[in-house]
C-alpha cells in the first residue's frame, strides 16, 4: 500500500476567500432557498446595492391648478372610514402639501433609482419633490453633486467631518475629505409612491 504524503489536497490554513472581501463587504453565510427563487433573491440583493440617484429634474408647472380632495377627521389605522361615524373635516390641496408657498419656481420633481435610501422610505422608482430654495441643514435628505456625480443622501457628519449618509446598511457613508467638491443641489421635502395598477 502506498501512502500519499504530499501536501496537495484537503483544507489549508488561510485558504479561500477572506471574510469581508465579497460583493457586500462583510462576512456571509450559506442559506437554503428554493431553486426557483434564486434569480429573485439575487436580483433583490443586487438592487439593494444600487446607489440612490435622481433622474432628470422636472420643474413644477407655473400654472398650478387647484384640486381639493376630501380629508376625513377620523384616523384610519388600516381601512376606510365608515360613513356612519365619520365626517369631513377639511379638504386638502396637494399643491400646498408638496410645495412651499413662494418656492414654486424652485421646486422640482425627480424620479429615484436605487435603494440606498430605503430606510427613509425612498424606494427605487419613487418620485421626490426637491426644493432648491430651502437652506440645507444637517439631517436633511438632499440631492448632492459630489465630484460631478449626483446622489440622494442624508446630510450629516462622521467623526466631525461632513458626510453624505445612506439609509441602507449595505452602503457606507461618503465622508468628505480635503479636496472633495460638494454642491447641494436641493433639499428633498416630499416623496411620492404610486400603487395604482397600469391600464
Order of alpha helices (4+ residues) and beta strands (2+ residues): alpha-beta-beta-beta-beta-alpha-beta-beta-beta-beta-beta-beta-beta
